[in-house]
Amino acid sequence: MEKDLFSPQPGYEAEFWKRYRVMKAMLSHLHQQEVLLSGLKREQAIPESARDMAIRAVEGEISANRKVFHDFLVNFINYGAQGLHRMDIDIGFALISGVLAENRHCSLHVEGFAHTLPPDIGTILMEKLVDMAGGGDGSLSDRIIEVYKKIEGHYDIVSGGDLGRCSLSLTEELFPSRCYHVRIRFPARILQEEDFIRLQGL
């Protein structure tokens, strides 16, 4: 009986997958714009002033579209959570000399289907995690591990004991320079601002 109380309303699944297709279309459009921008930057056949004007116009459109996509993504994740859909986010980044240095990748996993997200979404999440790690004792990599353990424990509880939702891989590289390669996976709801506010209180 309790399960019935929390089951989605009729039509929910159709709407969820409709929003999923919209998300994929938005990602495809963003990718096409990035390809166009890359081509414009390499183009030598048109006058420099005209090329620079076109580059600025495309960059402005990409920036605006990324903001729209971010809002849509957060709403989509929230909608998916209502129907208990499995949606996770996977980010990879590098720590060089104890400093957040490079965003390697960011992807969204929806019921097993992976989609590469705009890099700024991964950067926002990385910066929040590093901010949560703070400037306490120990290296930044050690503090990130501690933050990860707290977040993992939180989501293990709210996910109803599904222990496979979170993972952390941290690899040390010694040559040519010492750095750490970090890969973290969390339930996608971590992108919601209210979830981060809750996590910061752990």
ABEGO torsion letter per residue (X at the ends): XAAAAABBBBGAAAAAAAAAAAAAAAAAAAAAAAAAAAAAAABAABBAAAAAAAAAAAAAAAAAAAAAAAAAAAAAAAAAAAAGBBBBBBBBBBBBGGBBABBABBBBBBGGBBBBBBAAAAAAAAAAAAAAAEABBEBAAAAAAAAAAAAAAAAAAAAGGBAAABBBBBBBBAOABBBBBBBBBBBAAAABAAAAAAAAAX
